[in-house]
């Protein structure tokens, strides 16, 4: 069975309900690569031209270049209906995680400059101010050691860190619960099935060799490079959009 026949067989069984989405995806990803099969090599030999379509050279080696490629699974999920993960997230926004205000607390400070960067020296049995000893030139002062620090109300950094950890844990728990709800929703199952059908149609088009042309190695490498750059830009843009949405929800 050649690759195109395998695709058509999987499609017929999916439409008949004999295969689940996971089973069909496993069958599509199994087996040898298309370009390693004798059928592919015969198709290439039949369609390969005698000169490069871009520069016109007839010097070998010449290659059969695909000018169109199937969508990735992620792209198919985003384009398939009725609702994808992005739409589900918009319809089910996470509740805002409250971050209570942490009141200031009494902290040991330098009696001269008021800095909280003070520490106890065990050997000398006194206190020292890091800012007064090795800070910026305008912050240093001669009396950077003292027997006992002063106390003053300062920002409770430990309390803020603890509050942030608790808020992050709550947000992650809500995010996991929303993801599980999406996996259990009927929209998820329909989205997966529609994405699979899009991928099957893409594979059928790809294996029909309608989007091919003959190129020399140099022109083919240039087109591959441009294709890779386009994919990298799209992937970077999608990553930024997802990160921005997560950050907005966290705030």
Secondary structure by P-SEA (a helix, b strand, c coil): ccaaaaaaaaaaaaaaccccaaaaaaaaaccccccccaaaaaaaaacccccccccccccccccccccbbbbcaaaaaaacccccaaaaaaaccccbbbbccccccccccccccccccccccccccccccccccccccccccccccccbbbbbbccaaaaaaaaaaaaaaaaaaaaaaaaaaaaacaaaaaaaaaaaaaaaaaaaaaaccccbbbbcaaaaaaaaaaaaaaaaaaaaaaaaaaaaaaaaaac
